[in-house]
Amino acid sequence: MAMRQTPLTCSGHTRPVVDLAFSGITPYGYFLISACKDGKPMLRQGDTGDWIGTFLGHKGAVWGATLNNEATKAATAAADFTAKVWDAVTGDEVLTLAHKHIVKSVNFTQDSSCLLTGGNDKIIRIYDLNKPEAEPQEITGHTSAIKKALWCKNDTQILSAADDKTVRLWDRNSTEVVKQLSFDMSVSSMEYIPDGEVLVITYGKTIAFYNALSLDMIKTVDAPASIHSASLHPDKEFFVAGGDDFKLYKFDYGTKEELESYKGHFGPVHCVRFSPDGELYASGSEDGTLRLWQTAVGKTYGLWKCVLPEELVSENSDTIYCTPAAPEIKA
Amino acid sequence: MRPHVSVLRLPRGPAPNGRGFDPNSPRFIALCPTTISASTETATDSVQIREEQRARSALRESFLRTLIAMTNKQVQFHMYERVKVEAKFGASDIDVLNFQISELHTPIGVQKEALLRCQDVISYSFDL
């Protein structure tokens, strides 16, 4: 029943891709940043996967990467014990924030004024980017390395997932825990959907959906293999997941039915995210590549072109976003 | 018969040299005004901007000229971890990320040809 999919493969990284993030939709389209163990995070045009630039400066594996909504700033978290903030237009390094251990996660507030970091020193930090020399606000409590820390509820609260098998919700002002979830095993990934306040958590073979405000469970779905990352479509009709068996799975969110599975990667899938317009999803793998997959296979979008049967060829080959006129780069 | 999806082309990969961020892209031109980003105060005075840019150009030019002057000369490099090495300078790459050097004298011997990672260098000196 499933149509075979031709994913678009983005090459360039030389080691496993461990994290990826999309920006919001900007007048120049939307953008994608990838974190890689080769220490060189890359910025790409979101709908085509075209490489725009590489952020050079980290001295170790980059574990986390994020963009602000306007894609004017990027932040990265690395094994060199620093988090860095970058100008995402020029590629210049703007700020280096020294930590005492490997940094795993970075996240901007909606207005890009503050940066949240979390990592192996078990402390969540909030940096005021307008006063970078000032000491960050610290939130302690986790008893193991933090995997992911995200702003939520209009940047008034923080969600964090750590290797201590808990997900905690913190109040930003009081720095106290508001609510906590405990699991039998480590949470492998977390995604926060502000529109609708949904939290997507993966652990073992399970993809779980929670209300981000109350941390009440909405539903759980089990996949055929151990899942490392999942992403909910903006319209909340489906979600995608990937993990140990190298495949990408697409599920119906309402019925929890597995709709499709796609092969393509040559290694475990570490991260998967839907684009802000929901037209595609990107996956990063141990095989060092990013792949872009269509949500509606057969649609003309980005670099995919629908070719109708018979001799009739679709005349609608306009891409939705103008890709910037980059010079022809020889592969 | 189902519609077939074809791919117009593959996503463009990284350029062989340089780190990208094309300054001629529409986004770069629109979002990077002529004000110098490193200035903490937004210099509204256009004369001040011009002066600063002039100074920056002069400094940049003199730096590039030192790279030319250094070619084939013996250079002492002071690096992190209290490392001091000496070598014959060959060339720099376009983004000043690596220096190509020869006859690198290290505590464990002389390396005939080497690439020095610029971010590891604190300072370097040579005789004109």
Interface residues (C-beta under 8 A of the other chain):
Chain A: M3 Q5 T6 L8 T9 C10 S11 G12 Y28 M42 L43 R44 T48 G49 D50 W51 I52 G53 T54 F55 L56 G57 K59 T72 D87 V89 T90 G91 D92 L292 Q294 V297 G298 K299 L303 W304 K305 C306 V307 L308 P309 S317 C322 P324 A325 A326 P327 I329 K330 A331
Chain B: M1 R2 P3 H4 V5 S6 V7 L8 R9 L10 P11 R12 G13 P14 A15 P16 R19 G20 F21 D22 P23 N24 S25 P26 R27 F28 A30 L31 C32 S37 D95 L97 Q119
